[in-house]
Amino acid sequence: MQALLDSVDLGHEAFASADDFLDQVESQRPGCLVLDIRMPGLGGLELQDKLIDRGDSVPIIFITGHGDVPMAVEALQKGAVDFIQKPFRDQDLLDRIRDALSTDRERRERQHQQDEIDKRIARLTKREGEVFELVVTGKPNKVIAYELGVSQRTVEIHRARVMEKMQARSLADLVKMHLGS
């Protein structure tokens, strides 16, 4: 497999065992894993369980010559992105690796965007947070003012600050951010 990945310039690392991988690789490292169901020491499914336990969501492609439907279902239900039966064509594996890498990049980008939104929300004052929560439900300023026991002008000022701090150009932007948080 290393020669195949080298032939298409896909950077990779190989490990002698699942335990070596767990000892040497930090959690949340970008990439994907290609695991055999049967490996020395921990098997592929056991490694998947350990990764889940430590909160690592790296995409996993399982390959096996000894798989069955229940095993494949278990792996996929736990988050594996693919389960390939040996023998397989090299190109099929490469396509699946590229798909898994793309999936990982997209997930990391979404997570980065969500982390940025969470940071913005954390910068809101208590009152701005209250206004934010009420604005995204579609309540007009007048109703928000009544519910918070403040003037409508105060709500307008807080709403403007929320829009600025959240870097939102519209109410729709705010709602999207709220739904993601």
N, C-alpha and C positions, 0 to 999 in steps of 0.2 A: 504494500500500500504506500510506503514511503516513496518508492520510485515513481509511482503513479502521481502522487501529489507534487513531487519535484519536477516531473515532466511538464506540468502546467503552471509552475511557479506559485503554487498555493503554499504559503508558509504553514509550517506544522511542527509539532513536537510529538515524539513517541515516548511512551512510558512502559516500563517492564511489567507494571501491575497497577491495579486500581489504587492500592495503598500508596505506591510511589506518586501517583498523580495527586492524591489528596494531600500528601506531605509537601509536595513541591509547588503546587499551583494555588495561587490566591483565589479566594471567592470572587465571583462576579467579573472574572477576566473575559474580555471579548473573544468570540470565536464560536466553535461548535465542537462537539465530541462525536467521534465515531467509535462505538463500543461493540465488542462482541458479547453475546450473552454469556458465553463461557470464557472466563479469563482466569489466570492464576490467582489464587486468593479470592478476593471479592469478585463475584460475577457482575455482569453489566447491570442487571436489575438491582443488585445490592448497592452498587455505586450510585445508581440513580436515586435510591432511597437516601443515601448519605448526603448527596448534593441537595436534595429537597430539604433534609433536616437542617442544613446550614444556610438555607435560603438562596441557593445558587440556581438561577433559572437558565443556565446555558442550554441551547438547543442540543438534543441528543439524537443521533441516528444509530439505531441498532442494526447490526448485521449478525446473521447466524445461519448455521447449517443445521441447527437442531431446534428450531422454533416450532411453535404451534399457535393456533389461533388464540387460545386463552392467554398465552404469554405475550403475544403481540398486542392484544387488547389491554392487558395490564400496563405494558410499557407506554402505550399511547394515552391511556387514561391518566397516567402520572405525568404526562407532558412531553413525551418523546415526539419528535417531529416526523420520524419515519422509522420503518422496520423493514429491512431488506433481507430476503432469503438468499442464501448462497446456493448455487453460483449466481453471480450477477455480472452485468456488463460494466466495464470500467466507466464508460460514459454516464451510465445511470447513477453510479455512486457520485461522480463528479457533479452532475446536475443537482443531486440532492444536497451535497455539501454546499454548493453555491446558494441554493435556496435557503438552507439553514443559516448561512452567514448573513444573507440578506435579511432574514427574519430577525436575527440577533441585532443587526444594525438598526433596524426599524424599532425594535423594542427598546433599545438603549436611547434612541432619539426621543421616543415618546416619554420614557422615564425622565430624561433630562428636562424636557419641556414641563413635565409635571412637577419636578423638583423646583424649577424656577417659579412656577405658579405658587407652590406651597411657600416659598420664601417671600413672595410678594404678599401673600395673605398674612403671613406672620408679622409683616411690617405694619399692618393696619392697626390703628388704635382700637381700643375696645368699642368705642362708639362707631368708628368706621366699619368695623366688623359687623356690628348690628345692622347698620345701614346696608352694607353689602348683602347680608343674608336676606333682608327684606326686599331690596331692589330686584334681586334675581328671581323672586317669586312673582314679579310683575306688579307689585303694589305701587300706586302713584305716591309721589312725595307727600301729598296732603295726608294720606292714610298712614304713611310711615311716621310723619310728624306726630299725629295723634297717638299712635301706638307707643312711641318713644317718649311722649310728653315734652316735645321740643317744638320750636317754630318750624314752619315750612322752609324758611330761609336757611336755618341751621342744617336741615336735611339736604338742601341743595348744595351747601358748602361741603358737607361730608361726602355727598355723592360725587362731587367734582374731584375731591381728594382721592376717593376710592378709584375712580376712573384713571386718574393720573398714576397713582401708586401701582395699580394693576396693569398699567400700560394697555388699557382697553380703549378701542376707538368707538365702540358702540355697546349698547346693552346686550346685544347678541354675543359679543366677545366675552362680556362678564358672565353671562349664563353658561357659555362653553367652559370657561375656567372653573366655574362653580361645579358643574357636572363632573369635571375631571378630578376635582379635589376630594 
